[in-house]
Amino acid sequence: MENISYQTLITTDQLAEHSNDADWAIIDCRFTLNDSERGRIDYLQSHIPGAVYAHLDHDLSSPPIPGKTGKHPLPTVETCTKIFSEWGIDSKVQVVVYDDAGGALAACRVWWMLRWLGHDSVAVLDGGWQKWQNEGKSLTSGIEQRHFREFNPIPQENLIKNTDQIDSIRRDPSFVLLDARITERYLGKIEPFYPVAGHIPGALSAPYTENLNPDYTFRSKAELFTHYQQLTRGISAQNVVFYCGSGVTAAHNILAMVVAGLGQAQLYPGSWSEWIADTTRPVATSE
């Protein structure tokens, strides 16, 4: 079979063809923000055969530091290396990630983290858990593990912006800062997770939900191209920065821009929850 590296999206049929391939690692990333153990429980009950489970709080984040970091700080490179090695990922492995939120919680987080550390052969399952299940494809239950493989990170630090840089970027017309949360949170009308509502002044609204069709598959390349060309005013991806509540769903928009053929934008991992950790930072609640 032809050796193809999937680096953005993969279909359920393409994954099914490789379900028994030792050089393919499947990661179940289901997570619910207001019930942190729901995803693990669902995984234990039923998942795609061969999949290991990634917990957003325990595996994909460092412990938050109140008053300093956001809700889901990135793990250190050393921690990521240990986890990815335990999940049996080396340079030869094709990784497929999925969740039940169209990739937003937290499949795109793993997709982004692997690319950040130099592993491009990682794809999000288009349509996710729902599509796999609805098509009657094979399922299993319980805990699964993969054989250890040595993961060798090659950090791409140019993919990240910190809070000080964001404070500068938000006033710089050569950059575009985009908020991936739903419009009501951007406008400060609701805030279900954090003590301050609103958005970073200068940021534009770009809800990640606009990347998806009703069946949780991504919109077409042409549709995403038009959508992001309008949002970014044609500014190149290297000057486009996304944030969300805690640096998780923003990766969904980064993937969408890559799918659109517009290149890889940058991530503010601390996002809104880190921005408001310092109460002296400004907050906006209008367009």
C-alpha positions in Angstrom: 0.0 0.0 0.0 1.2 3.5 -0.9 2.9 5.3 2.0 1.1 8.6 2.4 1.6 11.1 5.2 -1.7 12.6 6.4 -1.0 16.0 7.8 -4.4 17.8 8.1 -7.5 15.7 7.9 -8.2 12.0 7.3 -11.5 10.2 6.4 -13.0 7.4 8.4 -12.5 5.0 5.4 -8.8 6.0 5.2 -8.3 5.3 8.9 -10.2 2.0 8.7 -7.8 0.8 6.0 -4.9 1.1 8.5 -6.6 0.0 11.7 -4.1 -2.9 12.3 -1.0 -1.0 11.2 1.6 -0.9 13.9 3.1 2.3 12.4 -0.3 4.1 12.9 -1.1 5.6 16.4 -4.7 6.5 17.1 -5.5 8.9 20.0 -8.9 9.4 21.5 -9.0 13.0 22.8 -12.6 13.3 24.0 -13.1 15.8 26.8 -15.8 17.9 28.4 -14.8 21.1 30.0 -17.4 21.0 32.8 -16.9 17.3 33.5 -13.2 16.5 33.2 -13.6 12.7 33.5 -16.5 12.3 31.1 -14.2 11.7 28.1 -12.2 9.0 29.8 -15.4 7.3 30.9 -16.7 7.4 27.4 -13.4 6.0 26.1 -13.4 3.1 28.5 -17.0 2.2 27.4 -16.3 2.4 23.6 -13.6 3.7 21.3 -11.9 3.1 18.0 -9.8 -0.1 18.2 -6.2 0.6 19.0 -6.8 4.1 20.3 -5.0 5.3 23.5 -6.6 8.0 25.6 -5.3 11.5 25.9 -6.7 13.6 28.9 -6.6 17.3 28.3 -5.8 18.2 31.9 -3.4 15.4 32.7 -1.6 14.6 29.4 -2.0 17.7 27.3 -1.5 20.5 29.9 0.8 21.5 32.7 -0.9 22.4 36.1 -2.1 26.0 35.9 -0.5 28.6 38.2 -3.2 30.9 39.6 -2.6 34.5 38.8 0.1 33.7 36.2 -0.9 31.1 33.6 -4.0 30.2 31.7 -6.2 27.2 32.4 -4.3 24.8 30.2 -0.6 25.7 29.9 1.4 23.8 27.4 3.4 20.9 28.9 7.2 21.2 28.8 9.0 19.7 25.8 10.4 17.0 28.1 6.9 16.1 29.4 5.5 15.9 25.8 8.5 13.8 24.7 7.8 11.3 27.6 4.0 11.1 26.8 4.4 10.8 23.0 7.1 8.1 23.5 4.7 6.2 25.8 2.0 6.5 23.1 4.4 4.8 20.7 5.1 7.7 18.4 8.4 8.0 16.6 9.3 9.6 13.2 7.9 6.6 11.3 4.4 6.8 12.9 1.3 8.2 11.3 -0.8 9.7 14.1 -4.6 10.1 13.9 -6.5 12.0 16.5 -10.2 12.3 17.2 -12.8 13.6 19.6 -16.6 14.1 19.6 -16.5 17.9 19.2 -15.4 18.2 15.5 -11.8 18.2 16.6 -12.1 21.1 19.1 -11.8 19.2 22.3 -9.1 18.2 22.2 -8.0 16.5 18.9 -6.7 19.7 17.3 -4.7 20.3 20.5 -2.7 17.1 20.0 -2.5 17.8 16.2 -1.0 21.2 17.0 1.3 19.9 19.8 2.9 17.3 17.6 3.5 19.8 14.8 4.9 22.2 17.3 7.5 19.5 18.2 8.3 18.7 14.6 6.1 15.7 13.9 4.0 16.6 10.8 2.4 13.1 10.1 -0.6 13.8 12.3 -4.2 14.2 11.1 -7.6 14.9 12.6 -10.3 12.3 11.9 -12.8 14.3 9.8 -16.3 13.9 11.4 -14.7 12.4 14.5 -16.2 9.9 16.8 -19.8 10.5 15.6 -19.0 9.8 12.0 -17.0 6.6 12.8 -19.8 5.4 15.1 -22.7 6.3 12.7 -21.0 4.4 9.9 -21.1 1.2 12.0 -17.3 0.9 12.0 -15.6 -1.4 14.5 -15.5 -0.5 18.2 -13.9 -1.8 21.4 -13.8 -1.0 25.1 -11.3 -0.9 28.0 -7.8 0.5 28.2 -5.3 0.2 25.4 -1.5 0.8 25.2 1.0 1.0 22.5 4.6 -0.2 22.6 7.1 2.5 23.6 8.9 4.3 20.8 11.5 7.1 21.1 9.9 10.5 20.3 12.6 13.0 19.2 11.2 16.6 19.5 12.2 19.4 17.2 10.5 22.4 18.8 9.1 25.0 16.4 9.1 28.0 18.8 8.1 30.3 15.9 4.6 28.9 16.2 3.9 30.4 19.7 3.3 33.9 20.9 3.5 34.9 24.6 1.4 37.5 26.5 3.9 40.4 26.1 4.0 39.7 22.3 0.2 39.6 22.2 0.0 43.0 23.9 2.2 44.4 21.1 0.5 42.5 18.2 -3.0 43.6 19.1 -2.0 47.2 18.2 0.1 46.3 15.1 -1.8 46.5 11.8 0.6 44.1 10.2 -0.8 41.4 12.4 -4.3 39.9 12.9 -5.3 38.6 16.3 -8.4 36.3 16.1 -10.6 35.0 18.9 -11.8 31.4 18.3 -14.5 31.4 21.0 -18.2 31.7 20.1 -19.4 35.3 19.4 -21.3 35.6 22.7 -18.1 35.0 24.7 -16.1 37.3 22.5 -18.7 40.1 23.2 -18.7 39.4 26.9 -22.4 38.5 26.9 -21.6 35.2 28.6 -18.5 33.6 30.2 -19.1 30.1 31.5 -15.5 29.4 32.7 -13.7 32.5 33.8 -14.3 35.4 36.1 -13.9 38.1 33.5 -16.0 38.3 30.2 -15.0 39.9 27.0 -12.0 39.7 24.6 -8.5 41.1 24.1 -8.8 44.6 22.7 -7.9 44.6 19.0 -8.9 41.0 18.4 -11.5 40.0 15.8 -14.1 37.3 16.3 -13.5 34.0 14.5 -15.6 31.3 16.1 -14.1 27.8 15.5 -17.7 26.5 14.9 -17.7 28.3 11.5 -15.1 25.8 10.3 -17.5 22.9 10.5 -20.5 21.4 8.7 -23.5 20.3 10.7 -22.1 16.7 10.7 -18.8 17.8 12.4 -16.8 17.5 9.2 -14.7 20.4 8.1 -16.0 22.7 5.4 -14.4 22.5 2.0 -11.0 23.8 1.2 -12.6 26.5 -1.0 -15.0 27.6 1.6 -12.4 27.8 4.3 -10.0 29.7 2.0 -12.7 32.4 1.3 -13.6 32.5 5.0 -10.1 33.1 6.3 -9.0 35.4 3.5 -11.8 37.7 4.6 -11.0 37.4 8.3 -7.3 37.9 7.9 -7.6 40.6 5.1 -5.1 38.5 3.1 -2.3 38.9 5.7 0.1 36.0 5.6 -0.4 33.1 8.1 2.9 33.9 10.0 1.3 37.2 11.1 -2.0 35.6 12.1 -2.4 34.7 15.8 -5.3 32.7 17.3 -6.4 32.5 20.9 -9.5 31.1 22.7 -10.2 30.4 26.4 -7.2 28.4 27.2 -5.3 27.6 24.0 -7.2 24.5 23.0 -10.0 25.3 20.5 -7.8 27.9 18.9 -5.8 25.0 17.3 -9.0 24.2 15.4 -8.7 27.5 13.5 -5.0 26.9 12.9 -5.9 23.5 11.3 -8.6 25.1 9.2 -6.2 27.6 7.7 -3.8 24.8 6.9 -6.6 22.9 5.2 -7.5 26.0 3.3 -3.9 26.1 1.9 -3.1 29.4 3.7 -0.2 28.2 5.8 0.1 27.7 9.6 -0.9 30.6 11.8 0.5 31.1 15.3 -1.0 30.2 18.7 -1.3 32.2 21.9 -1.3 29.2 24.3 -2.2 31.2 27.4 -5.2 32.7 25.7 -8.0 34.6 27.4 -7.5 32.8 30.8 -3.9 33.9 30.9 -4.7 37.4 29.6 -7.1 38.1 32.5 -4.8 36.6 35.1 -3.3 40.1 35.4 -6.2 42.3 36.3 -4.4 45.4 34.9 -4.7 44.1 31.3 -7.4 45.8 29.2 -10.6 44.0 28.3 -13.1 44.8 25.5 -16.7 43.9 25.1 -17.7 45.4 21.7 -16.7 44.6 18.1 
